Amino acid sequence: RKEVEQDPGPFNVPEGATVAFNCTYSNSASQSFFWYRQDCRKEPKLLMSVYSSGNEDGRFTAQLNRASQYISLLIRDSKLSDSATYLCVVSGFQKLVFGTGTRLLVSP
Amino acid sequence: EPEVTQTPSHQVTQMGQEVILRCVPISNHLYFYWYRQILGQKVEFLVSFYNNEISEKSEIFDDQFSVERPDGSNFTLKIRSTKLEDSAMYFCASREGPREAFFGQGTRLTVV
């Protein structure tokens, strides 16, 4: 089983749509969880950390279910500028482990 | 805003040559990392560095690879004898503790 699994997509959505990404992880001892965004040929940039209580940042909502080892990201009112690859990242004390990423394409 | 900086942004080297990729992590961070991303593939962990020593490394990080923190600010990745399959984007990252990591803009390594 992969350490971090994501649907690679692509997800093609129109502007204004709501889209959800999911991620599962295999190491139950994982401690920190993040969503990063990566634009083509650029470095990963932190979108948001993910907490068990769930957290929201504007149009973005992240949820963590430790019992199911599952992380989600919801994007509301999609913008053209949201087109990117969304990386699910799981960390213990040391390394961060990346999923393959889910590609999102928002069209006019 | 503090940031991780990497140099060079692009390096072309001949197969069998040694390369050194350089990184300046954020100054108060304690954990340092190298990752690589082959074009079109996932971001892969290479090595983590803490308290002036390697704390974890992946299977990719074989004897051809080494890391150093020579002067308390720079963090380098050396590849002794490059292979064609080492062509990738190499990202340096740092973090303060068990929180988010910040990534440099990457060095694109092309081995010809």
Backbone of each chain as ProteinMPNN parsed JSONL, in Angstrom:
{"seq_chain_A": "RKEVEQDPGPFNVPEGATVAFNCTYSNSASQSFFWYRQDCRKEPKLLMSVYSSGNEDGRFTAQLNRASQYISLLIRDSKLSDSATYLCVVSGFQKLVFGTGTRLLVSP", "coords_chain_A": {"N_chain_A": [[0.853, -1.199, 0.0], [0.537, 2.229, -0.83], [2.199, 4.968, 0.804], [0.944, 7.479, 0.89], [-1.989, 8.171, -0.707], [-3.582, 9.445, -3.56], [-6.139, 10.449, -5.849], [-5.127, 10.904, -9.101], [-6.436, 12.484, -10.953], [-7.066, 14.205, -14.101], [-9.206, 16.682, -12.585], [-11.73, 18.254, -14.112], [-13.376, 21.236, -13.99], [-15.994, 23.722, -14.123], [-15.703, 27.303, -13.765], [-16.65, 28.561, -10.585], [-17.629, 26.22, -9.6], [-17.888, 23.658, -7.042], [-15.415, 21.613, -5.678], [-14.011, 18.536, -4.576], [-11.279, 16.946, -3.001], [-9.682, 13.906, -2.124], [-7.683, 11.968, 0.153], [-5.716, 9.298, 1.298], [-3.809, 7.795, 3.95], [-1.192, 5.621, 5.069], [0.324, 5.267, 7.39], [-0.357, 5.057, 10.653], [0.837, 6.395, 12.708], [1.388, 8.908, 11.898], [1.74, 12.448, 12.215], [1.396, 15.104, 11.405], [-0.388, 17.007, 8.977], [-0.962, 18.14, 5.698], [-2.055, 20.269, 3.028], [-0.621, 21.029, 0.017], [0.012, 23.217, -2.723], [0.924, 22.956, -6.105], [2.195, 24.57, -8.833], [2.832, 24.298, -12.372], [6.056, 23.075, -12.851], [7.019, 24.433, -10.658], [7.855, 25.125, -7.176], [6.454, 23.219, -4.405], [3.881, 24.788, -2.571], [2.662, 25.782, 0.57], [-0.707, 25.281, 1.168], [-2.66, 24.822, 3.166], [-2.563, 23.763, 6.607], [-3.794, 20.772, 8.168], [-6.215, 19.91, 10.493], [-7.592, 17.884, 13.147], [-9.99, 18.877, 13.991], [-10.918, 20.079, 11.81], [-10.549, 22.679, 9.408], [-10.838, 25.963, 8.017], [-10.174, 28.162, 5.348], [-11.0, 30.844, 3.894], [-12.207, 30.107, 0.773], [-11.482, 27.506, 0.995], [-11.619, 24.36, 2.58], [-10.46, 22.057, 4.92], [-10.306, 18.694, 6.087], [-9.672, 16.206, 8.552], [-9.635, 12.804, 9.229], [-8.713, 10.796, 11.57], [-9.239, 8.211, 12.42], [-10.083, 6.867, 10.145], [-7.933, 7.396, 8.605], [-7.752, 9.463, 6.662], [-7.91, 12.281, 4.569], [-9.247, 15.375, 3.522], [-9.964, 17.885, 1.034], [-11.792, 20.709, 0.299], [-12.856, 22.822, -2.219], [-14.502, 25.732, -2.742], [-16.543, 27.671, -5.015], [-14.846, 27.78, -7.382], [-11.98, 29.238, -8.943], [-10.362, 30.421, -11.948], [-7.682, 30.686, -11.377], [-7.25, 28.724, -9.54], [-6.443, 26.483, -10.806], [-4.19, 23.923, -10.766], [-1.859, 21.578, -9.293], [-2.755, 19.642, -6.544], [-1.332, 18.725, -3.594], [-1.278, 16.185, -1.276], [0.083, 15.891, 1.892], [1.862, 14.16, 4.338], [3.194, 13.806, 7.568], [5.655, 12.58, 9.887], [7.817, 12.683, 12.662], [10.034, 13.293, 11.213], [10.532, 13.058, 8.015], [8.543, 14.487, 5.345], [5.906, 13.101, 3.565], [4.808, 12.803, 0.308], [1.777, 12.675, -1.577], [0.8, 11.608, -4.899], [-0.406, 13.746, -6.009], [-3.23, 15.702, -7.088], [-4.589, 16.772, -10.023], [-6.076, 19.798, -10.908], [-8.211, 21.401, -13.134], [-9.606, 24.35, -13.96], [-12.119, 25.732, -15.844], [-13.305, 28.419, -18.018]], "CA_chain_A": [[0.0, 0.0, 0.0], [1.317, 3.459, -0.877], [2.152, 5.731, 2.055], [-0.07, 8.516, 0.724], [-2.666, 7.921, -1.979], [-4.504, 10.442, -4.085], [-6.604, 10.293, -7.224], [-4.325, 11.874, -9.852], [-7.266, 13.336, -11.789], [-7.434, 15.559, -13.723], [-10.565, 17.101, -12.332], [-12.085, 19.397, -14.956], [-14.59, 21.844, -13.451], [-16.203, 25.098, -14.572], [-15.602, 28.357, -12.75], [-17.793, 28.632, -9.678], [-17.998, 24.89, -9.081], [-17.279, 23.142, -5.819], [-14.696, 20.37, -5.98], [-13.443, 17.917, -3.37], [-10.191, 15.99, -3.188], [-9.48, 13.027, -0.986], [-6.339, 11.423, 0.31], [-5.591, 8.349, 2.408], [-2.427, 7.547, 4.332], [-1.08, 4.276, 5.639], [1.026, 5.238, 8.67], [-1.24, 5.568, 11.697], [1.617, 7.215, 13.638], [1.595, 10.233, 11.303], [1.405, 13.482, 13.193], [1.039, 16.393, 10.803], [-1.045, 16.792, 7.698], [-0.977, 19.402, 4.971], [-2.299, 20.37, 1.596], [0.241, 21.949, -0.707], [-0.359, 23.474, -4.1], [2.094, 23.039, -6.988], [2.0, 24.989, -10.21], [3.719, 23.573, -13.278], [7.501, 23.313, -12.76], [7.331, 25.302, -9.525], [7.973, 24.419, -5.914], [5.223, 23.093, -3.625], [3.629, 25.887, -1.63], [1.66, 25.406, 1.554], [-2.066, 25.811, 1.047], [-3.143, 24.85, 4.543], [-2.385, 22.615, 7.487], [-5.072, 20.089, 8.386], [-6.373, 19.542, 11.895], [-8.688, 16.948, 13.386], [-11.234, 19.628, 14.17], [-11.284, 20.694, 10.534], [-10.232, 24.1, 9.354], [-11.312, 26.657, 6.828], [-9.443, 29.377, 4.989], [-11.699, 31.4, 2.741], [-12.968, 29.138, -0.018], [-10.863, 26.189, 1.193], [-11.899, 23.67, 3.844], [-9.739, 20.787, 5.043], [-10.772, 17.829, 7.162], [-8.83, 15.049, 8.856], [-10.276, 11.725, 9.969], [-7.596, 9.93, 11.982], [-9.693, 6.814, 12.537], [-10.107, 6.305, 8.791], [-6.669, 7.781, 7.943], [-8.334, 10.091, 5.475], [-7.82, 13.74, 4.574], [-9.992, 15.924, 2.389], [-9.878, 19.316, 0.734], [-12.947, 21.186, -0.452], [-12.684, 24.158, -2.784], [-15.791, 26.293, -3.164], [-16.489, 28.805, -5.946], [-13.544, 27.636, -8.06], [-11.488, 30.305, -9.816], [-9.391, 29.97, -12.959], [-6.365, 30.658, -10.736], [-7.116, 27.522, -8.705], [-5.877, 25.407, -11.627], [-2.881, 23.547, -10.224], [-1.854, 20.237, -8.71], [-2.912, 19.721, -5.098], [-0.535, 17.651, -3.012], [-1.564, 15.766, 0.092], [1.388, 15.654, 2.514], [1.734, 13.574, 5.665], [4.512, 13.874, 8.198], [5.926, 12.156, 11.25], [8.8, 13.59, 13.25], [11.086, 13.639, 10.273], [10.235, 13.409, 6.628], [7.2, 14.695, 4.82], [5.639, 12.165, 2.464], [3.877, 13.405, -0.641], [0.986, 11.904, -2.52], [1.129, 11.89, -6.301], [-1.031, 15.004, -6.396], [-4.457, 15.691, -7.884], [-4.568, 17.924, -10.931], [-7.343, 20.503, -11.07], [-8.297, 22.335, -14.248], [-10.828, 25.148, -13.889], [-12.312, 26.351, -17.153], [-14.28, 29.536, -18.003]], "C_chain_A": [[0.884, 1.241, 0.0], [1.161, 4.214, 0.433], [1.06, 6.791, 2.016], [-0.683, 8.338, -0.656], [-3.647, 9.022, -2.316], [-4.943, 10.026, -5.466], [-5.857, 11.325, -8.065], [-5.143, 12.843, -10.714], [-6.896, 13.169, -13.264], [-8.925, 15.716, -13.437], [-10.795, 18.346, -13.186], [-13.395, 19.978, -14.455], [-14.755, 23.233, -14.035], [-15.993, 26.068, -13.421], [-16.851, 28.353, -11.888], [-18.182, 27.299, -9.072], [-17.333, 24.631, -7.735], [-16.637, 21.801, -6.142], [-14.049, 19.852, -4.692], [-12.365, 16.913, -3.75], [-10.042, 15.162, -1.923], [-8.088, 12.431, -0.999], [-6.391, 10.415, 1.449], [-4.118, 8.115, 2.697], [-2.347, 6.253, 5.119], [-0.463, 4.25, 7.038], [0.176, 5.876, 9.764], [-0.505, 6.441, 12.712], [1.882, 8.613, 13.086], [1.053, 11.307, 12.225], [0.907, 14.776, 12.592], [0.559, 16.155, 9.388], [-1.21, 18.141, 7.003], [-1.546, 19.194, 3.577], [-1.345, 21.428, 1.041], [-0.316, 22.109, -2.117], [0.934, 23.556, -4.912], [1.651, 23.458, -8.376], [3.09, 24.346, -11.061], [5.16, 24.034, -13.136], [7.89, 24.294, -11.648], [7.428, 24.469, -8.248], [6.606, 24.245, -5.255], [5.091, 24.269, -2.663], [2.495, 25.484, -0.708], [0.337, 26.093, 1.264], [-2.671, 25.933, 2.449], [-2.729, 23.6, 5.304], [-3.767, 22.03, 7.768], [-5.128, 19.6, 9.814], [-7.596, 18.644, 12.06], [-10.033, 17.655, 13.511], [-11.73, 20.215, 12.857], [-10.908, 22.162, 10.554], [-10.567, 24.666, 7.992], [-10.464, 27.898, 6.616], [-10.077, 29.916, 3.723], [-12.522, 30.341, 2.041], [-12.504, 27.688, 0.202], [-11.198, 25.629, 2.573], [-11.185, 22.334, 3.842], [-10.265, 20.017, 6.242], [-9.805, 16.67, 7.321], [-9.664, 14.053, 9.646], [-9.193, 10.717, 10.337], [-8.014, 8.463, 12.031], [-9.672, 6.13, 11.179], [-8.832, 6.596, 8.017], [-6.979, 8.422, 6.6], [-8.29, 11.604, 5.646], [-8.586, 14.248, 3.365], [-9.723, 17.409, 2.239], [-11.078, 19.669, -0.12], [-12.648, 22.598, -0.938], [-14.042, 24.62, -3.288], [-15.55, 27.426, -4.156], [-15.148, 28.836, -6.686], [-13.239, 28.825, -8.969], [-10.534, 29.707, -10.851], [-8.006, 29.799, -12.328], [-6.176, 29.471, -9.794], [-6.542, 26.345, -9.501], [-4.443, 25.135, -11.2], [-2.958, 22.079, -9.832], [-1.871, 20.382, -7.191], [-2.293, 18.474, -4.465], [-0.95, 17.404, -1.571], [-0.232, 15.363, 0.719], [1.181, 15.225, 3.958], [3.117, 13.505, 6.284], [4.514, 13.226, 9.57], [6.869, 13.165, 11.867], [9.79, 14.102, 12.224], [10.525, 14.007, 8.909], [8.762, 13.703, 6.403], [7.043, 13.755, 3.628], [4.531, 12.748, 1.595], [3.043, 12.344, -1.345], [1.38, 12.302, -3.935], [0.571, 13.225, -6.757], [-2.286, 14.772, -7.219], [-4.476, 16.951, -8.723], [-5.97, 18.488, -11.085], [-7.239, 21.471, -12.237], [-9.643, 23.034, -14.154], [-10.973, 25.897, -15.205], [-13.382, 27.436, -17.078], [-15.682, 29.036, -18.309]], "O_chain_A": [[1.866, 1.306, 0.739], [0.128, 4.119, 1.095], [0.336, 6.981, 2.993], [0.027, 8.353, -1.661], [-4.43, 9.468, -1.478], [-4.214, 9.334, -6.177], [-5.942, 12.518, -7.773], [-4.639, 13.876, -11.153], [-6.452, 12.09, -13.654], [-9.77, 14.994, -13.967], [-10.132, 19.367, -13.002], [-14.422, 19.3, -14.486], [-13.767, 23.867, -14.406], [-16.094, 25.697, -12.251], [-17.964, 28.168, -12.381], [-18.977, 27.25, -8.134], [-16.365, 25.287, -7.351], [-17.243, 20.955, -6.8], [-13.606, 20.624, -3.842], [-12.519, 16.136, -4.693], [-10.246, 15.646, -0.81], [-7.41, 12.399, -2.026], [-7.046, 10.661, 2.462], [-3.278, 8.221, 1.804], [-3.315, 5.84, 5.757], [-0.702, 3.31, 7.796], [0.01, 7.096, 9.796], [-1.14, 7.15, 13.492], [2.538, 9.42, 13.745], [0.054, 11.116, 12.919], [0.089, 15.471, 13.194], [1.016, 15.247, 8.693], [-1.55, 19.145, 7.63], [-1.518, 18.092, 3.029], [-1.279, 22.556, 1.53], [-1.024, 21.239, -2.626], [1.916, 24.15, -4.468], [0.838, 22.789, -9.014], [4.123, 23.91, -10.555], [5.462, 25.219, -13.279], [8.957, 24.907, -11.696], [7.126, 23.276, -8.24], [5.693, 25.031, -5.512], [6.06, 24.686, -2.029], [1.493, 24.916, -1.145], [0.265, 27.315, 1.133], [-3.129, 27.0, 2.856], [-2.566, 22.525, 4.726], [-4.781, 22.712, 7.622], [-4.199, 18.951, 10.293], [-8.506, 18.642, 11.231], [-11.077, 17.095, 13.178], [-12.822, 20.778, 12.792], [-10.946, 22.808, 11.601], [-10.58, 23.971, 6.976], [-10.088, 28.59, 7.563], [-9.735, 29.499, 2.616], [-13.424, 29.747, 2.632], [-13.087, 26.758, -0.355], [-11.081, 26.314, 3.589], [-11.286, 21.566, 2.885], [-10.62, 20.595, 7.269], [-9.198, 16.211, 6.354], [-10.323, 14.42, 10.619], [-8.803, 9.886, 9.516], [-7.219, 7.578, 11.715], [-9.292, 4.964, 11.066], [-8.657, 6.106, 6.901], [-6.52, 7.971, 5.551], [-8.59, 12.136, 6.715], [-8.574, 13.62, 2.306], [-9.314, 18.092, 3.178], [-11.354, 19.021, -1.13], [-12.237, 23.46, -0.162], [-14.652, 23.983, -4.147], [-14.495, 28.061, -4.145], [-14.412, 29.821, -6.609], [-14.113, 29.342, -9.663], [-9.976, 28.628, -10.652], [-7.254, 28.894, -12.69], [-5.072, 29.236, -9.304], [-6.194, 25.318, -8.918], [-3.587, 26.017, -11.267], [-3.984, 21.424, -10.015], [-1.096, 21.151, -6.624], [-2.675, 17.342, -4.759], [-0.965, 18.323, -0.751], [0.507, 14.571, 0.134], [0.424, 15.846, 4.703], [4.095, 13.184, 5.608], [3.538, 13.298, 10.316], [6.743, 14.366, 11.629], [10.32, 15.206, 12.349], [10.095, 15.139, 8.687], [7.88, 13.253, 7.134], [7.94, 13.635, 2.793], [3.467, 13.131, 2.082], [3.532, 11.261, -1.668], [2.184, 13.211, -4.142], [1.012, 13.778, -7.765], [-2.398, 13.787, -7.948], [-4.39, 18.062, -8.2], [-6.925, 17.759, -11.356], [-6.3, 22.262, -12.32], [-10.692, 22.398, -14.254], [-10.063, 26.608, -15.63], [-14.253, 27.403, -16.208], [-16.626, 29.826, -18.34]]}, "seq_chain_B": "EPEVTQTPSHQVTQMGQEVILRCVPISNHLYFYWYRQILGQKVEFLVSFYNNEISEKSEIFDDQFSVERPDGSNFTLKIRSTKLEDSAMYFCASREGPREAFFGQGTRLTVV", "coords_chain_B": {"N_chain_B": [[9.473, 38.492, 4.08], [10.761, 35.477, 5.317], [12.597, 33.116, 3.318], [13.385, 30.05, 1.61], [16.264, 29.651, -0.243], [17.661, 28.626, -3.34], [20.441, 27.631, -5.294], [22.233, 26.627, -8.276], [19.545, 27.887, -10.422], [19.2, 26.394, -12.645], [21.021, 23.674, -13.846], [23.229, 22.237, -16.082], [24.848, 19.276, -16.82], [27.468, 16.988, -17.64], [27.164, 13.457, -18.033], [28.492, 11.478, -15.448], [29.907, 13.498, -14.248], [30.507, 15.499, -11.295], [28.134, 17.185, -9.262], [27.101, 19.991, -7.323], [24.493, 21.05, -5.436], [23.034, 23.899, -4.072], [21.699, 25.361, -1.083], [20.038, 27.706, 0.963], [18.64, 27.513, 3.926], [15.747, 28.647, 5.873], [16.529, 30.829, 8.528], [16.092, 30.244, 11.352], [15.287, 27.665, 11.336], [15.325, 24.117, 11.975], [15.26, 21.639, 10.805], [16.145, 20.055, 7.82], [15.8, 19.355, 4.35], [16.118, 17.397, 1.361], [14.444, 16.957, -1.653], [13.346, 15.329, -4.645], [11.989, 15.717, -7.952], [11.101, 14.09, -10.661], [10.292, 14.921, -13.997], [6.864, 15.199, -14.41], [6.298, 13.371, -12.487], [5.874, 12.253, -9.016], [6.684, 14.143, -6.019], [9.592, 13.215, -4.45], [11.054, 11.959, -1.511], [14.392, 12.465, -0.476], [16.417, 12.91, 1.57], [16.729, 13.686, 5.054], [17.883, 16.065, 7.474], [19.204, 16.783, 10.563], [20.334, 18.403, 13.442], [22.967, 18.477, 12.611], [23.409, 16.053, 11.331], [22.533, 13.282, 9.196], [19.208, 12.329, 9.435], [17.314, 10.703, 8.338], [17.083, 8.726, 5.379], [16.26, 7.984, 1.956], [15.782, 5.128, -0.247], [16.663, 6.002, -2.668], [18.727, 7.693, -2.107], [21.657, 6.942, -2.437], [25.122, 5.79, -2.322], [26.171, 7.625, -4.045], [25.229, 10.058, -3.398], [25.505, 12.859, -1.199], [25.22, 14.954, 1.707], [25.754, 18.166, 3.175], [26.319, 20.582, 5.748], [28.022, 23.052, 5.637], [28.724, 25.533, 6.831], [26.943, 26.456, 8.726], [24.922, 27.93, 7.59], [24.531, 27.38, 4.836], [23.266, 24.566, 2.968], [24.029, 21.708, 1.419], [23.698, 19.543, -1.447], [25.366, 16.918, -2.829], [26.09, 15.234, -5.806], [27.949, 12.616, -6.8], [28.757, 11.252, -9.199], [27.127, 11.818, -11.842], [24.149, 10.462, -13.32], [22.123, 9.771, -16.221], [19.522, 9.371, -15.357], [19.381, 10.927, -13.106], [18.473, 13.35, -13.789], [16.287, 15.853, -12.988], [14.036, 17.879, -11.011], [15.292, 19.399, -8.192], [14.447, 19.934, -4.918], [14.981, 21.891, -2.074], [14.134, 21.997, 1.369], [12.962, 23.429, 4.454], [12.154, 23.322, 7.955], [10.738, 24.451, 11.053], [9.949, 22.868, 13.15], [7.783, 20.155, 14.006], [5.96, 21.053, 11.943], [4.635, 22.881, 9.11], [6.621, 22.636, 6.115], [8.906, 24.653, 4.293], [9.62, 25.336, 0.961], [12.333, 25.697, -1.336], [12.833, 27.316, -4.552], [13.813, 25.483, -6.263], [16.219, 23.485, -8.105], [16.821, 22.86, -11.393], [18.1, 20.055, -12.694], [19.888, 18.886, -15.368], [21.116, 16.155, -16.944], [23.385, 15.251, -19.363]], "CA_chain_B": [[9.143, 37.15, 4.554], [11.898, 34.576, 5.112], [12.365, 32.098, 2.31], [14.46, 29.128, 1.287], [16.823, 29.993, -1.549], [18.463, 27.567, -3.951], [21.247, 27.977, -6.468], [21.669, 27.494, -9.32], [18.173, 27.545, -10.774], [19.29, 25.361, -13.665], [22.382, 23.19, -14.052], [23.407, 21.193, -17.091], [26.121, 18.621, -16.556], [27.701, 15.768, -18.415], [27.108, 12.204, -17.292], [29.736, 11.136, -14.779], [30.445, 14.656, -13.537], [29.986, 15.798, -9.964], [27.413, 18.452, -9.128], [26.729, 20.414, -5.967], [23.325, 21.917, -5.402], [23.152, 24.687, -2.844], [20.445, 25.8, -0.466], [20.11, 28.443, 2.213], [17.342, 27.352, 4.599], [15.307, 29.747, 6.722], [17.611, 30.868, 9.524], [15.817, 29.644, 12.658], [14.777, 26.313, 11.148], [16.212, 23.092, 12.512], [15.169, 20.431, 9.995], [16.435, 20.371, 6.436], [15.435, 18.24, 3.495], [16.204, 17.42, -0.091], [13.48, 16.169, -2.395], [13.493, 15.483, -6.09], [10.774, 15.467, -8.732], [11.299, 13.828, -12.08], [9.22, 15.582, -14.747], [5.61, 14.461, -14.54], [6.147, 12.386, -11.42], [5.613, 12.805, -7.691], [7.788, 14.663, -5.227], [10.157, 12.065, -3.735], [11.979, 12.257, -0.425], [15.759, 11.962, -0.578], [17.16, 12.878, 2.82], [16.47, 14.716, 6.058], [19.106, 16.437, 8.173], [18.864, 17.45, 11.81], [21.401, 18.398, 14.44], [24.227, 18.252, 11.896], [23.593, 14.729, 10.785], [21.403, 12.713, 8.472], [18.272, 11.669, 10.338], [16.637, 9.669, 7.565], [17.325, 8.812, 3.941], [15.473, 7.035, 1.176], [16.556, 4.179, -1.066], [17.253, 6.754, -3.78], [19.919, 8.377, -1.584], [22.698, 5.918, -2.314], [26.482, 6.28, -2.05], [26.507, 8.717, -4.958], [24.697, 11.289, -2.843], [25.915, 13.26, 0.148], [24.752, 16.274, 2.108], [26.62, 18.862, 4.126], [25.963, 21.92, 6.192], [29.427, 23.399, 5.855], [29.037, 26.763, 7.54], [25.857, 26.893, 9.588], [23.823, 28.558, 6.862], [24.284, 26.643, 3.601], [22.956, 23.142, 3.052], [24.338, 21.293, 0.042], [23.515, 18.175, -1.924], [26.371, 16.572, -3.834], [25.95, 13.976, -6.541], [29.355, 12.401, -7.183], [28.925, 10.835, -10.588], [25.742, 11.914, -12.283], [23.624, 9.556, -14.343], [21.03, 10.388, -16.98], [18.296, 9.3, -14.568], [19.398, 11.936, -12.047], [17.824, 14.556, -14.314], [15.071, 16.09, -12.211], [13.996, 19.106, -10.217], [15.692, 19.12, -6.811], [13.93, 20.939, -3.998], [15.424, 21.948, -0.688], [13.069, 22.464, 2.254], [13.313, 23.507, 5.872], [11.036, 23.526, 8.861], [11.147, 24.82, 12.401], [9.655, 21.728, 14.005], [6.783, 19.302, 13.343], [4.992, 21.943, 11.306], [4.8, 22.914, 7.657], [7.944, 22.87, 5.555], [8.966, 25.669, 3.236], [10.447, 24.827, -0.127], [12.988, 26.593, -2.265], [12.284, 27.327, -5.906], [14.286, 24.29, -6.956], [17.278, 23.484, -9.124], [16.551, 21.89, -12.458], [19.342, 19.391, -13.091], [19.813, 18.16, -16.635], [22.334, 15.366, -17.189], [23.426, 14.931, -20.803]], "C_chain_B": [[10.325, 36.226, 4.294], [11.572, 33.526, 4.06], [13.596, 31.218, 2.167], [14.971, 29.494, -0.104], [17.725, 28.875, -2.041], [19.234, 28.126, -5.149], [21.995, 26.748, -6.959], [20.218, 27.117, -9.595], [18.157, 26.433, -11.82], [20.746, 24.969, -13.833], [22.356, 22.076, -15.094], [24.782, 20.58, -16.875], [26.25, 17.375, -17.415], [27.65, 14.553, -17.495], [28.481, 11.883, -16.698], [30.373, 12.284, -14.013], [29.8, 14.797, -12.159], [29.228, 17.122, -10.001], [27.152, 18.723, -7.654], [25.579, 21.392, -6.087], [23.298, 22.608, -4.038], [21.811, 25.234, -2.376], [20.79, 26.644, 0.757], [18.746, 28.331, 2.873], [16.959, 28.612, 5.374], [16.082, 29.687, 8.03], [17.294, 30.194, 10.856], [15.257, 28.225, 12.539], [15.819, 25.279, 11.535], [16.267, 21.835, 11.639], [15.338, 20.824, 8.54], [16.243, 19.125, 5.579], [15.879, 18.489, 2.064], [15.156, 16.464, -0.651], [13.822, 16.284, -3.87], [12.162, 15.162, -6.759], [11.178, 15.309, -10.185], [10.077, 14.364, -12.808], [7.993, 14.68, -14.88], [5.358, 13.455, -13.439], [5.986, 13.07, -10.061], [6.88, 13.366, -7.056], [8.292, 13.53, -4.323], [11.155, 12.531, -2.682], [13.358, 11.664, -0.714], [16.379, 11.796, 0.805], [16.661, 13.976, 3.75], [17.705, 14.882, 6.931], [18.709, 17.226, 9.397], [20.043, 17.339, 12.747], [22.735, 17.953, 13.816], [24.48, 16.815, 11.482], [22.343, 14.275, 10.047], [20.495, 11.989, 9.461], [17.483, 10.565, 9.624], [17.008, 9.837, 6.095], [16.531, 7.727, 3.235], [16.401, 6.096, 0.407], [17.248, 4.887, -2.235], [18.611, 7.319, -3.362], [21.006, 7.346, -1.34], [24.068, 6.58, -2.144], [26.913, 7.415, -2.973], [26.094, 10.074, -4.404], [25.336, 11.585, -1.49], [25.364, 14.65, 0.426], [25.718, 16.836, 3.143], [25.969, 20.15, 4.543], [27.292, 22.556, 6.594], [29.675, 24.587, 6.779], [27.896, 27.282, 8.398], [24.735, 27.616, 8.873], [23.507, 27.798, 5.58], [24.018, 25.17, 3.883], [23.105, 22.622, 1.627], [24.021, 19.833, -0.194], [24.544, 17.94, -3.011], [25.997, 15.253, -4.489], [27.306, 13.723, -7.178], [29.535, 12.107, -8.658], [27.532, 10.741, -11.199], [25.408, 10.906, -13.377], [22.493, 10.278, -15.068], [19.761, 10.445, -16.128], [18.295, 10.225, -13.345], [18.774, 13.251, -12.515], [16.466, 14.72, -13.649], [15.124, 17.506, -11.66], [14.351, 18.703, -8.789], [15.237, 20.276, -5.926], [14.565, 20.776, -2.629], [14.246, 22.466, 0.147], [13.601, 22.573, 3.668], [12.051, 23.721, 6.689], [11.564, 23.761, 10.263], [10.999, 23.634, 13.348], [8.635, 20.876, 13.282], [5.632, 20.121, 12.772], [5.236, 21.926, 9.813], [6.256, 23.161, 7.281], [7.833, 23.902, 4.448], [9.997, 25.217, 2.211], [11.113, 25.951, -0.889], [12.402, 26.443, -3.649], [12.82, 26.202, -6.768], [15.462, 24.555, -7.88], [16.914, 22.429, -10.146], [17.882, 21.322, -12.925], [19.093, 18.602, -14.362], [21.146, 17.467, -16.854], [22.311, 14.915, -18.65], [24.55, 13.944, -21.114]], "O_chain_B": [[10.844, 36.187, 3.178], [10.425, 33.1, 3.923], [14.701, 31.596, 2.555], [14.182, 29.631, -1.039], [18.457, 28.259, -1.267], [18.742, 28.97, -5.899], [22.365, 25.898, -6.149], [19.72, 26.13, -9.053], [17.224, 25.632, -11.875], [21.614, 25.834, -13.949], [21.584, 21.121, -15.004], [25.773, 21.302, -16.758], [25.258, 16.793, -17.854], [28.045, 14.619, -16.331], [29.502, 12.005, -17.374], [31.282, 12.066, -13.212], [28.709, 14.288, -11.901], [29.633, 18.061, -10.685], [27.002, 17.803, -6.851], [25.68, 22.423, -6.752], [23.511, 21.982, -2.999], [20.919, 25.526, -3.174], [21.724, 26.33, 1.495], [17.792, 28.977, 2.437], [17.765, 29.533, 5.509], [16.273, 28.604, 8.585], [18.199, 29.606, 11.447], [14.805, 27.651, 13.529], [17.023, 25.516, 11.442], [17.217, 21.057, 11.729], [14.751, 21.802, 8.077], [16.489, 18.001, 6.017], [16.001, 19.63, 1.617], [15.004, 15.332, -0.193], [14.503, 17.22, -4.291], [11.327, 14.441, -6.213], [11.55, 16.275, -10.851], [8.958, 14.275, -12.303], [8.07, 13.561, -15.387], [4.34, 12.762, -13.441], [5.965, 14.297, -9.966], [7.995, 13.094, -7.502], [7.533, 12.96, -3.539], [11.995, 13.393, -2.942], [13.477, 10.515, -1.139], [16.812, 10.705, 1.178], [16.232, 15.042, 3.31], [18.48, 13.942, 7.104], [17.976, 18.211, 9.305], [20.679, 16.289, 12.833], [23.502, 17.184, 14.395], [25.626, 16.405, 11.303], [21.251, 14.807, 10.245], [20.952, 11.142, 10.229], [17.041, 9.605, 10.255], [17.221, 10.954, 5.625], [16.178, 6.702, 3.818], [17.623, 6.248, 0.413], [18.282, 4.434, -2.726], [19.531, 7.408, -4.176], [21.252, 6.928, -0.209], [24.162, 7.773, -1.859], [27.909, 8.089, -2.709], [26.551, 11.113, -4.88], [25.666, 10.671, -0.733], [25.079, 15.419, -0.492], [26.392, 16.107, 3.871], [25.178, 20.74, 3.807], [27.636, 22.584, 7.776], [30.713, 24.653, 7.438], [27.895, 28.458, 8.763], [23.699, 27.894, 9.475], [22.336, 27.588, 5.264], [24.471, 24.609, 4.88], [22.382, 23.054, 0.729], [24.067, 19.004, 0.715], [24.592, 18.673, -3.999], [25.636, 14.286, -3.818], [27.766, 14.516, -8.0], [30.413, 12.689, -9.295], [26.852, 9.72, -11.086], [26.235, 10.553, -14.218], [21.971, 11.28, -14.577], [19.02, 11.427, -16.165], [17.298, 10.29, -12.626], [18.574, 14.163, -11.712], [15.607, 13.843, -13.734], [16.11, 18.226, -11.818], [13.768, 17.766, -8.243], [15.592, 21.433, -6.151], [14.67, 19.67, -2.098], [13.457, 23.282, -0.328], [14.563, 21.9, 4.039], [11.037, 24.221, 6.202], [12.665, 23.341, 10.619], [11.827, 23.427, 14.235], [8.614, 20.869, 12.051], [4.468, 19.887, 13.098], [5.954, 21.067, 9.302], [7.013, 23.797, 8.015], [6.815, 24.011, 3.765], [11.095, 24.778, 2.555], [10.537, 27.023, -1.068], [11.58, 25.561, -3.898], [12.34, 25.985, -7.88], [15.673, 25.667, -8.365], [16.724, 21.259, -9.815], [18.7, 22.045, -13.494], [18.199, 17.758, -14.421], [22.186, 18.12, -16.939], [21.357, 14.288, -19.11], [24.734, 13.562, -22.27]]}, "name": "protein", "num_of_chains": 2, "seq": "RKEVEQDPGPFNVPEGATVAFNCTYSNSASQSFFWYRQDCRKEPKLLMSVYSSGNEDGRFTAQLNRASQYISLLIRDSKLSDSATYLCVVSGFQKLVFGTGTRLLVSPEPEVTQTPSHQVTQMGQEVILRCVPISNHLYFYWYRQILGQKVEFLVSFYNNEISEKSEIFDDQFSVERPDGSNFTLKIRSTKLEDSAMYFCASREGPREAFFGQGTRLTVV"}
